[in-house]
Each structure stands twice: as structure tokens, then as C-alpha cells.
């Protein structure tokens, strides 16, 4: 799980930089994000964390939240930049959808920053469509798909 913390740190640091709020290191991140990085087991205790491996090395991650009202949410999809373009992200999302189907979830939703066009295209290819926003933060696009 140590490598998961590294992946989550990279995710949060990149996201903050893309939002124009770059920080030098994880100490500058909001408390809730630092908590995920320092203790992913506690932060995601009720959720399922999927980790993609290349040999023994964790190269990607994704969190599927515990179902609420028949829906789960995908969060924290991240692939190490050195391993992108190899189908890791689509494999993680597909595994999340399979897990959701096995647990009886009727739909999976996610939110993605509008500037992440590659991620939006990936989600579209995997059957997600734009949904009415449940997020208050501007620049987030909400998407959903049936399972």
C-alpha cells in the first residue's frame, strides 16, 4: 500500500497544479488529501481500491466508493505517467464496473475536471455520458453510466 500513497500524492499534486494552485510537496495539500496519502486504508476503509501492477510495481489506482442509493462513484483514477498509453486506466475502469455489477449497483458515476479531455474521452468510450451535475465546484463535469 506504500506505493498507493505515492500514486495518490502524484494525483493530488498534479490536480492542484492544473487548478492553478500548485504546491511544492504534499505538505501543501489540503488536509483531506494528505490524509488519503498518509493512510489510504483509513481514508478508503468503506471503499474498494483497485491497483494496477507492472510486475511488483503499482502503476495505477482507482477508488470505487461504497454504494449509496444503488450507485457507486469512481474516484482517484491515476496512472503513473511513465506507464500511460498501455490500457491501464481503461482496465481499472472496466474492473471497477465489473466489481459494481457484482455488488448489485445499478449505476456508476464520476466527476472529472473539464480540462482533462483525455480522461473524458476514455470515459465516453467506456459508456459514460454527461449527467446533471451533483458537484458545486465549477469546472467539474459529472458523468454516469448504467451497470
C-alpha positions as CSV (number, residue, x, y, z in Angstrom):
1,X,0.0,0.0,0.0
2,X,3.0,2.3,0.3
3,X,3.1,2.8,-3.5
4,X,-0.6,3.7,-3.4
5,X,0.3,6.7,-1.3
6,X,2.8,7.7,-3.9
7,X,0.2,7.4,-6.7
8,X,-2.3,9.4,-4.7
9,X,0.3,12.1,-4.0
10,X,1.1,12.4,-7.7
11,X,-2.6,12.6,-8.5
12,X,-3.3,15.3,-6.0
13,X,-0.2,17.3,-6.8
14,X,-1.0,17.3,-10.5
15,X,-4.6,18.2,-9.9
16,X,-3.7,21.2,-7.7
17,X,-1.2,22.4,-10.3
18,X,-3.8,22.0,-13.1
19,X,-6.2,24.1,-11.0
20,X,-3.6,26.8,-10.7
21,X,-2.9,26.1,-7.1
22,X,0.4,24.3,-7.4
23,X,2.1,23.3,-4.1
24,X,5.7,22.3,-3.7
25,X,5.0,19.0,-2.0
26,X,2.3,17.0,-0.2
27,X,2.7,19.2,3.0
28,X,1.0,22.0,1.0
29,X,-2.1,19.9,0.1
30,X,-5.4,20.3,1.9
31,X,-5.7,18.1,5.0
32,X,-8.2,15.7,3.4
33,X,-5.9,14.9,0.6
34,X,-2.9,14.4,2.9
35,X,-5.0,12.0,4.9
36,X,-5.6,9.9,1.8
37,X,-1.9,9.8,1.0
38,X,-0.7,9.1,4.6
39,X,-3.2,6.4,5.3
40,X,-5.1,5.1,2.3
41,X,-6.5,2.2,4.3
42,X,-8.3,4.5,6.7
43,X,-9.3,7.1,4.1
44,X,-10.9,4.5,1.9
45,X,-11.9,2.0,4.6
46,X,-15.5,1.6,3.2
47,X,-14.5,1.6,-0.4
48,X,-12.7,-0.7,-2.8
49,X,-9.3,0.4,-4.0
50,X,-8.0,-1.1,-7.3
51,X,-4.3,-1.1,-8.0
52,X,-2.7,-1.9,-11.4
53,X,0.6,-3.6,-11.2
54,X,3.5,-3.8,-13.6
55,X,5.4,-6.7,-12.2
56,X,5.6,-5.9,-8.5
57,X,5.2,-2.2,-9.0
58,X,1.9,-0.3,-8.5
59,X,1.5,1.9,-11.6
60,X,-2.2,2.9,-11.4
61,X,-5.0,3.2,-9.0
62,X,-8.8,3.8,-8.8
63,X,-11.2,4.0,-5.9
64,X,-14.8,2.7,-6.1
65,X,-16.9,4.1,-3.3
66,X,-19.3,2.0,-1.3
67,X,-22.8,2.0,-2.8
68,X,-25.2,4.7,-1.8
69,X,-28.7,4.6,-3.2
70,X,-27.8,1.9,-5.7
71,X,-24.8,3.9,-7.1
72,X,-21.1,3.9,-6.6
73,X,-18.6,6.5,-7.6
74,X,-15.2,6.2,-9.3
75,X,-12.6,8.5,-7.8
76,X,-8.8,9.0,-7.9
77,X,-8.2,7.3,-11.3
78,X,-4.5,7.7,-11.8
79,X,-1.8,6.1,-14.0
80,X,1.9,6.8,-13.5
81,X,2.8,9.0,-16.5
82,X,5.7,6.5,-17.4
83,X,3.0,3.8,-17.9
84,X,0.4,5.7,-19.8
85,X,-0.9,4.6,-23.2
86,X,-0.9,0.9,-22.2
87,X,-4.6,0.5,-21.4
88,X,-4.1,0.7,-17.6
89,X,-6.7,3.3,-17.0
90,X,-9.3,1.6,-19.1
91,X,-8.5,-1.7,-17.4
92,X,-9.0,-0.1,-14.0
93,X,-12.4,1.4,-15.0
94,X,-13.5,-1.9,-16.5
95,X,-12.6,-3.7,-13.3
96,X,-14.5,-1.1,-11.3
97,X,-17.6,-1.6,-13.5
98,X,-17.3,-5.4,-13.1
99,X,-17.0,-5.0,-9.3
100,X,-20.0,-2.7,-9.3
101,X,-22.1,-5.2,-11.3
102,X,-21.1,-8.0,-8.9
103,X,-22.3,-5.9,-5.9
104,X,-25.7,-5.1,-7.4
105,X,-25.0,-1.4,-8.1
106,X,-27.3,0.0,-10.8
107,X,-25.1,2.9,-11.9
108,X,-21.6,4.2,-11.5
109,X,-20.9,7.9,-11.6
110,X,-17.8,10.1,-11.6
111,X,-16.7,13.7,-11.8
112,X,-13.8,14.8,-13.9
113,X,-12.1,18.2,-14.4
114,X,-13.3,19.7,-17.7
115,X,-9.7,20.3,-18.9
116,X,-8.9,16.5,-18.7
117,X,-10.0,15.8,-22.3
118,X,-8.2,12.5,-22.4
119,X,-10.0,11.2,-19.4
120,X,-13.3,12.5,-20.7
121,X,-12.7,10.7,-24.0
122,X,-11.8,7.5,-22.1
123,X,-15.0,7.6,-20.0
124,X,-17.1,8.3,-23.2
125,X,-15.5,5.2,-24.9
126,X,-16.4,3.2,-21.8
127,X,-20.1,4.2,-22.0
128,X,-20.3,7.1,-19.6
129,X,-22.4,10.1,-20.6
130,X,-22.6,13.6,-19.2
131,X,-25.1,13.8,-16.3
132,X,-26.7,16.6,-14.4
133,X,-24.0,18.0,-12.0
134,X,-24.1,17.0,-8.4
135,X,-20.9,18.9,-7.8
136,X,-20.8,22.5,-6.6
137,X,-17.2,23.1,-7.8
138,X,-17.0,24.8,-11.2
139,X,-15.1,23.1,-14.0
140,X,-16.2,19.6,-12.9
141,X,-18.0,17.5,-15.4
142,X,-20.3,14.8,-14.0
143,X,-20.7,11.6,-15.9
144,X,-22.6,8.4,-15.3
145,X,-23.4,5.0,-16.8
146,X,-25.7,2.1,-16.0
147,X,-24.1,-1.1,-14.9
